[in-house]
Amino acid sequence: MSGKRDYYEILGISRDADENEMKARYRKVAMKYHPDRNPGDKAAEDHFKEAAEAYEILSNPEKRQIYDQYGHRGLEGMNGGFSGGFRNFDDIFSNFGDIFEDLFGSSGRRGSGSRAYRGSDLRYDLSIEFMEAAFGIETEIDIEKYQVCGTCNGTGARPGTEAKTCSHCRGTGQFVRTQGFFSVKTTCPHCRGEGKVIVDPCPECRGKTQVVVAKKVTLKIPAGVDNGSKLRLTGEGEPGTNGGPPGDLYVFLHVHPHDFFERQNNDVVCRIELSFIQAALGDEVTVPTLKGETTLKIPKGTQYGDTIRLRGQGIMSLRSNSPGDQIVLVDLKTPRHLNKRQEELLKEVAQLESEKFTSKIKRIFKGGA
């Protein structure tokens, strides 16, 4: 019986996983056990090759069908005797170069250290006021990031000196190990795949080629952003290595709530209090909007919970560049302290309402409308 682990178990996927799920999972496993991230770690190398073999089989519909039916033994008779596995890391990278491209640059192997790598992305969390989100704002933020050391110009060596060729791998950045019939290349643990070692480090960056600096970045926040919106500043992330492009800076926005307005998509909602007299007879009242105060006409017979819509008084849409509306919710305020005359008038109104109701009941019993 084959001593190999189940391919689905290796990738951590179910047997009905689709191609996208399988690829995403393989990328995650490959990133974890990539030899450049685990120099000299034999167990990580084995996991890396094991995952590559599993993906190579399961990503091929024909091989996957045979494996599902017959397991590892079913693959032994394919293509003149398939035994699984790859001869070395170069086989893996040549087969799945597109997968490693996003993770580690143009191929996935660092080689002798001359390959360019994109810099890491940075995150910044910024709190802004409700009105700033509604109308947009230009501001400055202070960030800390790495930049190429100006003392050694990114070489990592003391000025006037230079890195030496690694004596262990002779500048190749790799060791070649023979295992049975196969040759396996591993990253040199002494130079970490760079092919060179710094004998006299730069006093400024201590051989790391980069230093941390504080920088002010101008940020233009467009009108209409919402809580949780994300802005990307291209090239404001960490610098790349070996001439690679810099990463990006992602700014996550946190919008403070407003005392009067509440946002619903691109509309703003607010509440106003009316007396029952205003609601019954109608009125004109002054209400705040995002752009200032405006006169709002209250229709006769307005009820508690009714809404009045002010067109175009909401927040600008980031997509359509058109504003939403302002929705005014009506609350009715019952007077607490009435003088004698007010009570008399209300009683007259109540009497009239009672007579009106009684008259209506009588018409109903008489068969009237």
PyMOL commands that set and color helices and strands:
alter all, ss='L'
color gray80, all
select helices_A, chain A and resi 7-11+19-33+42-58+61-70+72-75+78-80+89-95+97-104+130-135+276-281+340-365
alter helices_A, ss='H'
color red, helices_A
select strands_A, chain A and resi 122-128+137-148+164-165+174-179+182-187+196-197+210-221+230-233+249-255+262-264+267-275+283-289+292-298+307-310+326-333
alter strands_A, ss='S'
color yellow, strands_A
deselect
rebuild
show_as cartoon
